[in-house]
């Protein structure tokens, strides 16, 4: 089974966990995911997730000027997004425990 198939269900939570730490723009988010071990993640995967999170009011965004070119869209987490993160972490811990039980 490919790792990407497993990731589909958890990537939104991982993106929110990064945004929870500090506001980020899309490319910066992709870089942080790569540094965290998600080497196969590309912008084409992340940007639709960011749109969905904002549509579901888990994040908000604001455009800010960039010294490197066009304005950048920075994402911040909302209170609803923080609640989602808490639920995600709890669900992940439960799933992880169940899978470890089966592996062992």
Secondary structure, DSSP 8 states (H G I E B T S, - for coil): --HHHHHTTTHHHHHHHHHHHS-EEHHHHHHHHHHTT-TT--HHHHHHHHHHHHHTTSEEEEEEEETTEEEEEEEEE-HHHHHHHHHHHHHHHHHHHHHHHHH-
